Amino acid sequence: MIFETHAHYDDSKFDSDRDALLASLPSKGIERVINVGASIESTKTTLALAEKYDYVYAAVGVHPSDIDGLNEETFQWLKEQTQNPKTVAVGEIGLDYYWEKEPVVQRLQQEWFMRQMELARTCQLPVIIHSRDAAEDTMKIMQASNAKEIPGVIHCYSYSKELAREFVKMGYYIGVGGVVTFKNAKKLKETVEDIPLDRILLETDCPYMAPEPHRGSRNDSTLLPFVVAEIARIKGISEQEVIETTNENARQLFPKVK
């Protein structure tokens, strides 16, 4: 059974069939799902999904592109949600310079990244880190936050295999999704080949980044077998070994998952 470590089933793209799709996942080989908050509002809807489905769990956090919703009051609310029995991680948090080039906003992203890292440390939860076009600053903040003491995953990994090695040395997992099936995903394929299988997690980031041959369509957890197949091909191992090892990896990182 596959452990899906990063989904956004509260997204509006699932409004037409959300309940039917989620209800069908166990029969389609998806054992557990972590739905990930990206804003204060999506953290609320994520928690609601986790309460509704036994096999859905929540990550609570604010994405760097949504930090406008963070202030002392909402941050206190976020802290309270880490105590929910279905909350298994703080995320997704981090830096995203792809859309935001203004130094003042980048500094705000850094501040809230550091504060959410500290929240995870205080609450003894792992982190789900989003990093796009911000490799150097991400590493600096993780080092300043003593990230070796805070378990986590680099979600939707997009950097070099060399940097992946550094994250792995810090004890982090590398999140691999549909992009690994793209023909032009040279860096990610090299990273998957280079790092140990016991450092890889399966994820979709659905409804985004559907794998080939469904690229461009709405993604969901039932498409993860395409990711499994590509990882197995790259590493020269069986698909079953990929499923079993990544499932165990996820259970190691998210021990609150039953």
Salt bridges, closest charged atoms under 4 A:
ASP15 OD1 - ARG18 NH2 2.62
ASP17 OD2 - ARG218 NH2 2.89
ASP19 OD1 - LYS52 NZ 3.10
GLU31 OE2 - ARG251 NH2 3.33
GLU41 OE2 - LYS44 NZ 3.38
GLU72 OE2 - ARG115 NH1 2.67
GLU92 OE2 - HIS6 NE2 3.12
GLU92 OE2 - HIS8 NE2 3.17
GLU92 OE1 - HIS130 ND1 3.14
GLU92 OE1 - HIS155 NE2 3.60
ASP96 OD2 - HIS130 NE2 2.75
GLU118 OE1 - ARG121 NE 3.14
GLU136 OE2 - LYS140 NZ 3.27
GLU149 OE1 - ARG121 NH1 2.75
GLU166 OE2 - LYS169 NZ 3.39
ASP194 OD2 - ARG165 NE 2.73
GLU203 OE2 - HIS155 ND1 3.02
ASP205 OD1 - HIS6 NE2 3.46
ASP205 OD1 - HIS8 NE2 3.05
ASP205 OD1 - HIS155 NE2 3.67
GLU230 OE2 - LYS189 NZ 2.82
GLU230 OE2 - ARG233 NH2 2.75
